[in-house]
Amino acid sequence: MLAVIAFGVFRLEELRSVRNSAYLYSVIGLFVLLLLPKVVIILFHGLEDLLELGRWAWCKMAPGAAGDVTDDGRLRFLSKIGLALAAVPFAGVLYGLTRGWRNFNVAQVKVKARNLPKAFDGLRIVQISDMHLGSFNTGTDVVQHGIDLINEQRPDLILFTGDLVNNFAEEVEPWLEKLSGLRASIGKFSILGNHDYGDYSSWTSAAEKAANLEKLKAHHRTMGFRLMLDEHLPIEKDGEHFTLIGVQNWGTRFQQYGNLDKAIAGTDPNKFRLLMSHDPTHWDAQVRATGIDLMLAGHTHGAQFGITIAGHTYSPAQWIYEEWAGLYKKNDLQLYVNRGFGFLGFPGRVGMPPEITVLTLECA
């Protein structure tokens, strides 16, 4: 670990100029791989030591207690249990680092939608979110694999719900040609996520930061996506339409750039409305009060860690977010939270595979 860190420090300026986080995240992944099993071992070693200390104190202080406190092997069994259990997180993290981030889950979700015009009964929407392209090594084939899977779903609409990059517009440039190959019969639409604004990096001036954002917006156009910035538009088919709404990032813990009132001004609440908003906390804070039928979000990544027991998935994300992955319903209103295409920080996924969501709308 020291050698890896030293190598990173030696190449720091080069890594900064590339503006790709792949090396840093690899170091984080190696650190977690080595540290997490040790935490398990330490817990069992510590318990063993406490028990041995208690036995020694009893033998020294209790009247008539035997003076021999040599280990008879029974307590050592605790350390062996700890070693065996430590193999579980080691194997899990190793899989997450090598395969977990590559194996996409194509989630097929049927959504009964109130107010949906009959022309859109059976509409296939592919939702993708949180690509974080600056996290991928530019030599990987994973992005192309994801694009191929999306096209195989033959979507009517492709909706991207934010976080195309980690900070810098140029992170998307190695993938521009590939991403422009995404196909949808009706159209492709997108919004910005909290990472897209460049707020988590240092800039020499406000003008440089603003230029980065404008460059990113231009990349959306190059990819063939209609970037929606606090606005709405009709999606039309066979003489009928519903309203698609897109807002900038708005979250209770993160940036609040979005203006929902502006985005929905002039829309008909009696007709089906679909909202793209990156952060799922927006749903309870503002969106449900407007009566919007369906909201699509991302942001949480499902914490990139999870475990499924008896059909129920548990994740650290549920300690932070009330709605963190999957489909949620409150009264007649619905929210779907995508688990994300890429990764951030930890360069892998353990029990929480990257997700391509296929939402099939059905008339309620």
Contacts in CASP RR format, 6 or more apart in sequence:
PFRMAT RR
TARGET T0000
AUTHOR 0000-0000-0000
METHOD contacts of the structure
MODEL  1
MLAVIAFGVFRLEELRSVRNSAYLYSVIGLFVLLLLPKVVIILFHGLEDL
LELGRWAWCKMAPGAAGDVTDDGRLRFLSKIGLALAAVPFAGVLYGLTRG
WRNFNVAQVKVKARNLPKAFDGLRIVQISDMHLGSFNTGTDVVQHGIDLI
NEQRPDLILFTGDLVNNFAEEVEPWLEKLSGLRASIGKFSILGNHDYGDY
SSWTSAAEKAANLEKLKAHHRTMGFRLMLDEHLPIEKDGEHFTLIGVQNW
GTRFQQYGNLDKAIAGTDPNKFRLLMSHDPTHWDAQVRATGIDLMLAGHT
HGAQFGITIAGHTYSPAQWIYEEWAGLYKKNDLQLYVNRGFGFLGFPGRV
GMPPEITVLTLECA
1 30 0 8 1.000
1 31 0 8 1.000
1 34 0 8 1.000
4 27 0 8 1.000
4 30 0 8 1.000
5 27 0 8 1.000
8 15 0 8 1.000
8 23 0 8 1.000
8 27 0 8 1.000
11 23 0 8 1.000
15 23 0 8 1.000
15 24 0 8 1.000
19 134 0 8 1.000
19 167 0 8 1.000
19 168 0 8 1.000
19 170 0 8 1.000
19 171 0 8 1.000
20 134 0 8 1.000
20 137 0 8 1.000
20 138 0 8 1.000
20 171 0 8 1.000
21 134 0 8 1.000
21 135 0 8 1.000
21 166 0 8 1.000
21 345 0 8 1.000
22 134 0 8 1.000
22 135 0 8 1.000
22 136 0 8 1.000
22 137 0 8 1.000
22 138 0 8 1.000
22 347 0 8 1.000
24 345 0 8 1.000
25 135 0 8 1.000
25 343 0 8 1.000
25 344 0 8 1.000
25 345 0 8 1.000
25 346 0 8 1.000
25 347 0 8 1.000
26 347 0 8 1.000
28 345 0 8 1.000
28 346 0 8 1.000
28 347 0 8 1.000
29 93 0 8 1.000
29 97 0 8 1.000
29 346 0 8 1.000
29 347 0 8 1.000
29 348 0 8 1.000
32 93 0 8 1.000
32 346 0 8 1.000
33 90 0 8 1.000
33 93 0 8 1.000
33 94 0 8 1.000
33 97 0 8 1.000
36 89 0 8 1.000
36 90 0 8 1.000
36 93 0 8 1.000
37 86 0 8 1.000
37 87 0 8 1.000
37 89 0 8 1.000
37 90 0 8 1.000
38 86 0 8 1.000
40 82 0 8 1.000
40 85 0 8 1.000
40 86 0 8 1.000
40 88 0 8 1.000
40 89 0 8 1.000
41 79 0 8 1.000
41 82 0 8 1.000
41 83 0 8 1.000
41 86 0 8 1.000
43 82 0 8 1.000
44 78 0 8 1.000
44 79 0 8 1.000
44 81 0 8 1.000
44 82 0 8 1.000
44 83 0 8 1.000
44 85 0 8 1.000
45 78 0 8 1.000
45 79 0 8 1.000
45 82 0 8 1.000
47 78 0 8 1.000
48 75 0 8 1.000
48 76 0 8 1.000
48 78 0 8 1.000
48 79 0 8 1.000
51 75 0 8 1.000
51 78 0 8 1.000
52 71 0 8 1.000
52 75 0 8 1.000
55 69 0 8 1.000
55 75 0 8 1.000
56 69 0 8 1.000
58 65 0 8 1.000
59 65 0 8 1.000
59 66 0 8 1.000
59 67 0 8 1.000
59 68 0 8 1.000
59 69 0 8 1.000
60 67 0 8 1.000
92 350 0 8 1.000
93 350 0 8 1.000
95 350 0 8 1.000
96 348 0 8 1.000
96 349 0 8 1.000
96 350 0 8 1.000
96 351 0 8 1.000
97 347 0 8 1.000
97 348 0 8 1.000
100 348 0 8 1.000
100 349 0 8 1.000
100 350 0 8 1.000
100 351 0 8 1.000
100 353 0 8 1.000
100 354 0 8 1.000
101 142 0 8 1.000
101 342 0 8 1.000
101 343 0 8 1.000
101 347 0 8 1.000
101 348 0 8 1.000
101 349 0 8 1.000
101 354 0 8 1.000
102 142 0 8 1.000
102 145 0 8 1.000
102 354 0 8 1.000
103 353 0 8 1.000
103 354 0 8 1.000
104 145 0 8 1.000
104 146 0 8 1.000
104 149 0 8 1.000
104 341 0 8 1.000
104 353 0 8 1.000
104 354 0 8 1.000
104 355 0 8 1.000
104 356 0 8 1.000
105 339 0 8 1.000
105 353 0 8 1.000
105 354 0 8 1.000
105 355 0 8 1.000
105 356 0 8 1.000
106 149 0 8 1.000
106 153 0 8 1.000
106 355 0 8 1.000
106 356 0 8 1.000
106 358 0 8 1.000
107 326 0 8 1.000
107 355 0 8 1.000
107 356 0 8 1.000
107 357 0 8 1.000
107 358 0 8 1.000
108 358 0 8 1.000
108 360 0 8 1.000
109 326 0 8 1.000
109 327 0 8 1.000
109 336 0 8 1.000
109 357 0 8 1.000
109 358 0 8 1.000
109 359 0 8 1.000
109 360 0 8 1.000
110 359 0 8 1.000
110 360 0 8 1.000
110 362 0 8 1.000
111 294 0 8 1.000
111 327 0 8 1.000
111 334 0 8 1.000
111 336 0 8 1.000
111 359 0 8 1.000
111 360 0 8 1.000
111 361 0 8 1.000
111 362 0 8 1.000
112 362 0 8 1.000
112 363 0 8 1.000
112 364 0 8 1.000
113 272 0 8 1.000
113 293 0 8 1.000
113 294 0 8 1.000
113 334 0 8 1.000
113 361 0 8 1.000
113 362 0 8 1.000
113 363 0 8 1.000
113 364 0 8 1.000
114 272 0 8 1.000
114 293 0 8 1.000
114 332 0 8 1.000
114 364 0 8 1.000
115 242 0 8 1.000
115 270 0 8 1.000
115 271 0 8 1.000
115 272 0 8 1.000
115 273 0 8 1.000
115 293 0 8 1.000
116 242 0 8 1.000
116 272 0 8 1.000
116 293 0 8 1.000
116 361 0 8 1.000
116 362 0 8 1.000
116 363 0 8 1.000
116 364 0 8 1.000
117 237 0 8 1.000
117 240 0 8 1.000
117 241 0 8 1.000
117 242 0 8 1.000
117 271 0 8 1.000
117 272 0 8 1.000
118 240 0 8 1.000
118 363 0 8 1.000
119 237 0 8 1.000
119 238 0 8 1.000
119 239 0 8 1.000
119 240 0 8 1.000
120 235 0 8 1.000
120 237 0 8 1.000
120 240 0 8 1.000
120 242 0 8 1.000
120 272 0 8 1.000
120 361 0 8 1.000
121 361 0 8 1.000
121 362 0 8 1.000
121 363 0 8 1.000
122 360 0 8 1.000
122 361 0 8 1.000
122 362 0 8 1.000
123 156 0 8 1.000
123 157 0 8 1.000
123 237 0 8 1.000
123 360 0 8 1.000
123 361 0 8 1.000
124 153 0 8 1.000
124 154 0 8 1.000
124 155 0 8 1.000
124 156 0 8 1.000
124 157 0 8 1.000
124 358 0 8 1.000
124 359 0 8 1.000
124 360 0 8 1.000
125 155 0 8 1.000
125 156 0 8 1.000
125 157 0 8 1.000
125 158 0 8 1.000
125 159 0 8 1.000
125 358 0 8 1.000
125 359 0 8 1.000
125 360 0 8 1.000
125 361 0 8 1.000
126 150 0 8 1.000
126 153 0 8 1.000
126 155 0 8 1.000
126 157 0 8 1.000
126 158 0 8 1.000
126 159 0 8 1.000
126 184 0 8 1.000
126 356 0 8 1.000
126 357 0 8 1.000
126 358 0 8 1.000
126 359 0 8 1.000
127 158 0 8 1.000
127 159 0 8 1.000
127 160 0 8 1.000
127 161 0 8 1.000
127 296 0 8 1.000
127 336 0 8 1.000
127 338 0 8 1.000
127 356 0 8 1.000
127 357 0 8 1.000
127 359 0 8 1.000
128 150 0 8 1.000
128 158 0 8 1.000
128 159 0 8 1.000
128 160 0 8 1.000
128 161 0 8 1.000
128 338 0 8 1.000
128 340 0 8 1.000
128 341 0 8 1.000
128 356 0 8 1.000
128 357 0 8 1.000
129 160 0 8 1.000
129 161 0 8 1.000
129 162 0 8 1.000
129 163 0 8 1.000
129 278 0 8 1.000
129 296 0 8 1.000
129 297 0 8 1.000
129 298 0 8 1.000
129 299 0 8 1.000
129 338 0 8 1.000
129 340 0 8 1.000
129 341 0 8 1.000
130 161 0 8 1.000
130 162 0 8 1.000
130 163 0 8 1.000
130 298 0 8 1.000
130 299 0 8 1.000
130 301 0 8 1.000
130 338 0 8 1.000
130 340 0 8 1.000
130 341 0 8 1.000
130 342 0 8 1.000
130 344 0 8 1.000
131 143 0 8 1.000
131 160 0 8 1.000
131 162 0 8 1.000
131 163 0 8 1.000
131 164 0 8 1.000
131 165 0 8 1.000
131 340 0 8 1.000
131 341 0 8 1.000
131 342 0 8 1.000
132 163 0 8 1.000
132 164 0 8 1.000
132 165 0 8 1.000
132 166 0 8 1.000
132 195 0 8 1.000
132 341 0 8 1.000
132 342 0 8 1.000
132 343 0 8 1.000
132 344 0 8 1.000
133 143 0 8 1.000
133 164 0 8 1.000
133 165 0 8 1.000
133 166 0 8 1.000
133 171 0 8 1.000
133 172 0 8 1.000
133 174 0 8 1.000
133 175 0 8 1.000
134 165 0 8 1.000
134 166 0 8 1.000
134 168 0 8 1.000
134 171 0 8 1.000
134 172 0 8 1.000
135 166 0 8 1.000
135 342 0 8 1.000
135 343 0 8 1.000
135 344 0 8 1.000
135 345 0 8 1.000
135 347 0 8 1.000
136 142 0 8 1.000
136 143 0 8 1.000
136 342 0 8 1.000
138 174 0 8 1.000
143 175 0 8 1.000
143 178 0 8 1.000
143 179 0 8 1.000
144 178 0 8 1.000
146 341 0 8 1.000
146 356 0 8 1.000
147 178 0 8 1.000
147 179 0 8 1.000
147 181 0 8 1.000
147 182 0 8 1.000
149 356 0 8 1.000
150 158 0 8 1.000
150 182 0 8 1.000
150 356 0 8 1.000
151 181 0 8 1.000
151 182 0 8 1.000
151 183 0 8 1.000
153 356 0 8 1.000
153 358 0 8 1.000
154 185 0 8 1.000
155 183 0 8 1.000
155 184 0 8 1.000
155 185 0 8 1.000
155 358 0 8 1.000
156 184 0 8 1.000
156 185 0 8 1.000
156 186 0 8 1.000
156 187 0 8 1.000
157 184 0 8 1.000
157 186 0 8 1.000
157 187 0 8 1.000
157 188 0 8 1.000
157 189 0 8 1.000
157 235 0 8 1.000
158 182 0 8 1.000
158 184 0 8 1.000
158 187 0 8 1.000
158 188 0 8 1.000
158 189 0 8 1.000
158 225 0 8 1.000
159 188 0 8 1.000
159 189 0 8 1.000
159 190 0 8 1.000
159 276 0 8 1.000
159 296 0 8 1.000
160 188 0 8 1.000
160 189 0 8 1.000
160 190 0 8 1.000
160 191 0 8 1.000
160 225 0 8 1.000
161 190 0 8 1.000
161 191 0 8 1.000
161 193 0 8 1.000
161 276 0 8 1.000
161 277 0 8 1.000
161 278 0 8 1.000
161 296 0 8 1.000
161 297 0 8 1.000
161 298 0 8 1.000
161 338 0 8 1.000
162 190 0 8 1.000
162 191 0 8 1.000
162 192 0 8 1.000
162 193 0 8 1.000
162 196 0 8 1.000
162 249 0 8 1.000
162 278 0 8 1.000
162 298 0 8 1.000
163 193 0 8 1.000
163 194 0 8 1.000
163 195 0 8 1.000
163 196 0 8 1.000
163 278 0 8 1.000
163 298 0 8 1.000
163 299 0 8 1.000
164 171 0 8 1.000
164 172 0 8 1.000
164 190 0 8 1.000
164 196 0 8 1.000
164 216 0 8 1.000
164 219 0 8 1.000
164 220 0 8 1.000
165 171 0 8 1.000
165 172 0 8 1.000
165 195 0 8 1.000
165 196 0 8 1.000
165 216 0 8 1.000
166 195 0 8 1.000
166 200 0 8 1.000
166 344 0 8 1.000
167 195 0 8 1.000
167 198 0 8 1.000
167 200 0 8 1.000
167 201 0 8 1.000
168 198 0 8 1.000
168 201 0 8 1.000
168 212 0 8 1.000
169 212 0 8 1.000
169 213 0 8 1.000
169 215 0 8 1.000
169 216 0 8 1.000
169 219 0 8 1.000
170 215 0 8 1.000
172 179 0 8 1.000
172 216 0 8 1.000
172 219 0 8 1.000
172 223 0 8 1.000
173 219 0 8 1.000
176 219 0 8 1.000
176 222 0 8 1.000
176 223 0 8 1.000
179 223 0 8 1.000
180 222 0 8 1.000
180 223 0 8 1.000
180 224 0 8 1.000
182 188 0 8 1.000
182 223 0 8 1.000
182 224 0 8 1.000
186 235 0 8 1.000
186 237 0 8 1.000
187 226 0 8 1.000
188 223 0 8 1.000
188 224 0 8 1.000
188 225 0 8 1.000
188 226 0 8 1.000
189 225 0 8 1.000
189 226 0 8 1.000
189 227 0 8 1.000
189 228 0 8 1.000
189 244 0 8 1.000
189 246 0 8 1.000
189 276 0 8 1.000
190 220 0 8 1.000
190 225 0 8 1.000
190 226 0 8 1.000
190 227 0 8 1.000
190 228 0 8 1.000
190 276 0 8 1.000
191 227 0 8 1.000
191 228 0 8 1.000
191 229 0 8 1.000
191 246 0 8 1.000
191 247 0 8 1.000
191 248 0 8 1.000
191 249 0 8 1.000
191 276 0 8 1.000
191 277 0 8 1.000
191 278 0 8 1.000
192 216 0 8 1.000
192 227 0 8 1.000
192 229 0 8 1.000
192 248 0 8 1.000
192 249 0 8 1.000
192 257 0 8 1.000
192 278 0 8 1.000
193 248 0 8 1.000
193 249 0 8 1.000
193 278 0 8 1.000
193 279 0 8 1.000
193 299 0 8 1.000
194 249 0 8 1.000
194 251 0 8 1.000
194 254 0 8 1.000
194 255 0 8 1.000
194 278 0 8 1.000
194 279 0 8 1.000
194 299 0 8 1.000
195 344 0 8 1.000
196 213 0 8 1.000
196 216 0 8 1.000
196 249 0 8 1.000
197 213 0 8 1.000
197 249 0 8 1.000
197 255 0 8 1.000
197 257 0 8 1.000
198 209 0 8 1.000
198 212 0 8 1.000
198 213 0 8 1.000
199 255 0 8 1.000
203 209 0 8 1.000
203 212 0 8 1.000
217 227 0 8 1.000
220 226 0 8 1.000
220 227 0 8 1.000
221 227 0 8 1.000
226 233 0 8 1.000
228 244 0 8 1.000
228 245 0 8 1.000
228 246 0 8 1.000
228 247 0 8 1.000
228 276 0 8 1.000
229 246 0 8 1.000
229 248 0 8 1.000
230 246 0 8 1.000
230 247 0 8 1.000
230 248 0 8 1.000
230 258 0 8 1.000
230 259 0 8 1.000
230 260 0 8 1.000
230 262 0 8 1.000
230 263 0 8 1.000
231 245 0 8 1.000
231 246 0 8 1.000
231 262 0 8 1.000
231 263 0 8 1.000
232 243 0 8 1.000
232 244 0 8 1.000
232 245 0 8 1.000
232 246 0 8 1.000
232 263 0 8 1.000
232 264 0 8 1.000
232 266 0 8 1.000
232 267 0 8 1.000
232 273 0 8 1.000
233 243 0 8 1.000
233 244 0 8 1.000
234 241 0 8 1.000
234 242 0 8 1.000
234 243 0 8 1.000
234 244 0 8 1.000
235 241 0 8 1.000
235 242 0 8 1.000
235 243 0 8 1.000
235 244 0 8 1.000
235 274 0 8 1.000
242 271 0 8 1.000
242 272 0 8 1.000
242 273 0 8 1.000
242 274 0 8 1.000
243 267 0 8 1.000
243 268 0 8 1.000
243 271 0 8 1.000
243 272 0 8 1.000
243 273 0 8 1.000
243 274 0 8 1.000
244 274 0 8 1.000
244 276 0 8 1.000
245 263 0 8 1.000
245 264 0 8 1.000
245 267 0 8 1.000
245 273 0 8 1.000
245 274 0 8 1.000
245 275 0 8 1.000
245 276 0 8 1.000
245 292 0 8 1.000
246 263 0 8 1.000
246 275 0 8 1.000
246 276 0 8 1.000
246 277 0 8 1.000
247 258 0 8 1.000
247 259 0 8 1.000
247 260 0 8 1.000
247 263 0 8 1.000
247 275 0 8 1.000
247 276 0 8 1.000
247 277 0 8 1.000
247 282 0 8 1.000
248 257 0 8 1.000
248 258 0 8 1.000
248 259 0 8 1.000
249 255 0 8 1.000
249 256 0 8 1.000
249 257 0 8 1.000
249 258 0 8 1.000
249 278 0 8 1.000
249 279 0 8 1.000
250 256 0 8 1.000
250 257 0 8 1.000
250 258 0 8 1.000
250 260 0 8 1.000
250 277 0 8 1.000
250 278 0 8 1.000
250 279 0 8 1.000
250 282 0 8 1.000
250 285 0 8 1.000
250 286 0 8 1.000
251 279 0 8 1.000
251 281 0 8 1.000
251 282 0 8 1.000
251 285 0 8 1.000
252 279 0 8 1.000
252 281 0 8 1.000
252 282 0 8 1.000
252 285 0 8 1.000
253 281 0 8 1.000
254 279 0 8 1.000
254 299 0 8 1.000
260 277 0 8 1.000
260 282 0 8 1.000
260 286 0 8 1.000
260 287 0 8 1.000
260 290 0 8 1.000
263 275 0 8 1.000
264 273 0 8 1.000
264 290 0 8 1.000
264 292 0 8 1.000
267 273 0 8 1.000
269 290 0 8 1.000
269 291 0 8 1.000
272 293 0 8 1.000
272 294 0 8 1.000
273 291 0 8 1.000
273 292 0 8 1.000
273 293 0 8 1.000
273 294 0 8 1.000
274 292 0 8 1.000
274 293 0 8 1.000
274 294 0 8 1.000
274 295 0 8 1.000
274 296 0 8 1.000
275 287 0 8 1.000
275 292 0 8 1.000
275 294 0 8 1.000
275 295 0 8 1.000
275 296 0 8 1.000
276 295 0 8 1.000
276 296 0 8 1.000
276 297 0 8 1.000
277 283 0 8 1.000
277 287 0 8 1.000
277 295 0 8 1.000
277 296 0 8 1.000
277 297 0 8 1.000
278 297 0 8 1.000
278 298 0 8 1.000
278 299 0 8 1.000
279 297 0 8 1.000
279 298 0 8 1.000
279 299 0 8 1.000
280 297 0 8 1.000
280 298 0 8 1.000
280 299 0 8 1.000
280 300 0 8 1.000
280 321 0 8 1.000
280 323 0 8 1.000
280 324 0 8 1.000
280 335 0 8 1.000
280 337 0 8 1.000
281 321 0 8 1.000
281 322 0 8 1.000
281 323 0 8 1.000
282 295 0 8 1.000
282 297 0 8 1.000
283 295 0 8 1.000
283 297 0 8 1.000
283 323 0 8 1.000
283 328 0 8 1.000
283 335 0 8 1.000
284 322 0 8 1.000
284 323 0 8 1.000
287 295 0 8 1.000
287 335 0 8 1.000
288 330 0 8 1.000
288 333 0 8 1.000
291 333 0 8 1.000
292 333 0 8 1.000
293 332 0 8 1.000
293 333 0 8 1.000
293 334 0 8 1.000
294 333 0 8 1.000
294 334 0 8 1.000
294 335 0 8 1.000
294 336 0 8 1.000
295 333 0 8 1.000
295 334 0 8 1.000
295 335 0 8 1.000
295 336 0 8 1.000
296 335 0 8 1.000
296 336 0 8 1.000
296 338 0 8 1.000
296 359 0 8 1.000
297 323 0 8 1.000
297 335 0 8 1.000
297 336 0 8 1.000
297 337 0 8 1.000
297 338 0 8 1.000
298 337 0 8 1.000
298 338 0 8 1.000
298 339 0 8 1.000
298 340 0 8 1.000
299 337 0 8 1.000
300 317 0 8 1.000
300 320 0 8 1.000
300 321 0 8 1.000
300 324 0 8 1.000
300 325 0 8 1.000
300 337 0 8 1.000
300 339 0 8 1.000
301 317 0 8 1.000
301 339 0 8 1.000
301 340 0 8 1.000
301 342 0 8 1.000
301 343 0 8 1.000
301 344 0 8 1.000
301 352 0 8 1.000
302 315 0 8 1.000
302 317 0 8 1.000
302 324 0 8 1.000
302 325 0 8 1.000
302 339 0 8 1.000
302 340 0 8 1.000
302 352 0 8 1.000
303 315 0 8 1.000
303 316 0 8 1.000
303 317 0 8 1.000
303 320 0 8 1.000
303 324 0 8 1.000
303 352 0 8 1.000
304 343 0 8 1.000
304 344 0 8 1.000
304 346 0 8 1.000
304 348 0 8 1.000
304 349 0 8 1.000
304 350 0 8 1.000
304 352 0 8 1.000
305 315 0 8 1.000
305 316 0 8 1.000
305 349 0 8 1.000
305 350 0 8 1.000
305 351 0 8 1.000
305 352 0 8 1.000
306 313 0 8 1.000
306 314 0 8 1.000
306 315 0 8 1.000
306 316 0 8 1.000
306 350 0 8 1.000
306 351 0 8 1.000
306 352 0 8 1.000
307 313 0 8 1.000
307 314 0 8 1.000
307 315 0 8 1.000
307 351 0 8 1.000
308 314 0 8 1.000
308 351 0 8 1.000
313 325 0 8 1.000
313 352 0 8 1.000
315 324 0 8 1.000
315 325 0 8 1.000
315 352 0 8 1.000
317 324 0 8 1.000
317 325 0 8 1.000
318 324 0 8 1.000
323 335 0 8 1.000
323 337 0 8 1.000
324 337 0 8 1.000
325 337 0 8 1.000
325 338 0 8 1.000
325 339 0 8 1.000
325 352 0 8 1.000
326 336 0 8 1.000
326 337 0 8 1.000
326 338 0 8 1.000
326 339 0 8 1.000
327 334 0 8 1.000
327 335 0 8 1.000
327 336 0 8 1.000
328 334 0 8 1.000
328 335 0 8 1.000
328 336 0 8 1.000
328 337 0 8 1.000
329 335 0 8 1.000
336 357 0 8 1.000
336 359 0 8 1.000
338 355 0 8 1.000
338 357 0 8 1.000
339 352 0 8 1.000
339 353 0 8 1.000
339 354 0 8 1.000
339 355 0 8 1.000
340 354 0 8 1.000
340 355 0 8 1.000
341 354 0 8 1.000
341 355 0 8 1.000
341 356 0 8 1.000
342 354 0 8 1.000
343 349 0 8 1.000
343 354 0 8 1.000
END
